[in-house]
């Protein structure tokens, strides 16, 4: 996968009909190949960052009218010569143009190979390359902001400063080793200790942010649980503001789970409407639905336990979910007696009272869901870790920093402290790609779409 001597080509727009489709080429023969199939200006004589209208030709046959964009290296996405052929968005046309490019010397790109070349040619570091994939996959405003921050080098800059400060002290300690017989000390241990404290705090914050980052990147699974006829499907419809689930007065109408997504303040919530859970049932299908409800509850990040305020025993089946995060929501507050509202779950501090049918207090429920998963930690700026690879490496960085601090506390020799510093630098380098291997790159870029 690390061969960058040839010219690659791929369709960069998604499958299906569209007004425009784009074929992208990158490599040393890009402009020559594009010129062979283009009828119009001689592309080999044109300047970089220019657009050219003409026809794509297969010999004497016109395939399509197109616009060709030229980006000459190193001022391009991959730092190589790049051409983008914008055709009409017919799948047939795009594949014809793709085949022409390959017939004239291009090779089909592998997943993520354009971005891989950008990384290998120094246009992006590995965190920025991964941010490209995150940006493409982002489905909410918060996920978009996190990806843009990393793509612009925000996370890379944090790591760069950490590396530079550690390298500076490491060099001084290494210098002490060269003068070990002189009994001199070049590295100020007090300042070094203060540095390690700062780096530990910064790394701990990054590690801590991963829980929130996982929510931002993957969304939040929310299971709506409750007894039959508590109003779960009505609540789902109220949250979505559309009639998604069938609603009736007949208990047990919902027999299987229904999933829908809801964006609340930039966080994607995956709402799961479940079959009602009750003590006994002779209906085989309903029993299967209840099994799936319990399974959904145990797998959920958050459980909304909905109970009917008009029910004399609303909490008979309630149990704390595996995630430990749940909201107690009393429904039908519009028709329930006030005495019942006060006594239901009176030991619980935070109970929301709503009317799903009348859409009363639905906004308060949305705010409660958002607050439960973010705890007010989302900021407009700053790095939030959304990548499991980064999280794992940062944990190793934190362990190394703890070892360095312990070494300073115990006055161990400089050569042993130096080893811990090198280990810390190694894991920082793994995150940015300064230290990597082909297997790691294969794994990261294999998850990209082919045209990127």
HELIX and SHEET records of a PDB file:
HELIX    1   1 UNK A   30  UNK A   37  1                                   8    
HELIX    2   2 UNK A   43  UNK A   45  5                                   3    
HELIX    3   3 UNK A   91  UNK A  103  1                                  13    
HELIX    4   4 UNK A  113  UNK A  120  1                                   8    
HELIX    5   5 UNK A  126  UNK A  137  1                                  12    
HELIX    6   6 UNK A  141  UNK A  151  1                                  11    
HELIX    7   7 UNK A  154  UNK A  178  1                                  25    
HELIX    8   8 UNK A  180  UNK A  182  5                                   3    
HELIX    9   9 UNK A  189  UNK A  218  1                                  30    
HELIX   10  10 UNK A  232  UNK A  240  1                                   9    
HELIX   11  11 UNK A  284  UNK A  299  1                                  16    
HELIX   12  12 UNK A  338  UNK A  343  1                                   6    
HELIX   13  13 UNK A  362  UNK A  374  1                                  13    
HELIX   14  14 UNK A  388  UNK A  409  1                                  22    
HELIX   15  15 UNK A  414  UNK A  432  1                                  19    
HELIX   16  16 UNK A  438  UNK A  445  1                                   8    
SHEET    1   A 7 UNK A  38  UNK A  39  0                                        
SHEET    2   A 7 UNK A  50  UNK A  58 -1                                        
SHEET    3   A 7 UNK A  61  UNK A  71 -1                                        
SHEET    4   A 7 UNK A  82  UNK A  89 -1                                        
SHEET    5   A 7 UNK A  18  UNK A  26 -1                                        
SHEET    6   A 7 UNK A   8  UNK A  11 -1                                        
SHEET    7   A 7 UNK A 107  UNK A 108  1                                        
SHEET    1   B 6 UNK A 258  UNK A 264  0                                        
SHEET    2   B 6 UNK A 267  UNK A 273 -1                                        
SHEET    3   B 6 UNK A 220  UNK A 226  1                                        
SHEET    4   B 6 UNK A 302  UNK A 308  1                                        
SHEET    5   B 6 UNK A 326  UNK A 331  1                                        
SHEET    6   B 6 UNK A 351  UNK A 353  1                                        
END                                                                             
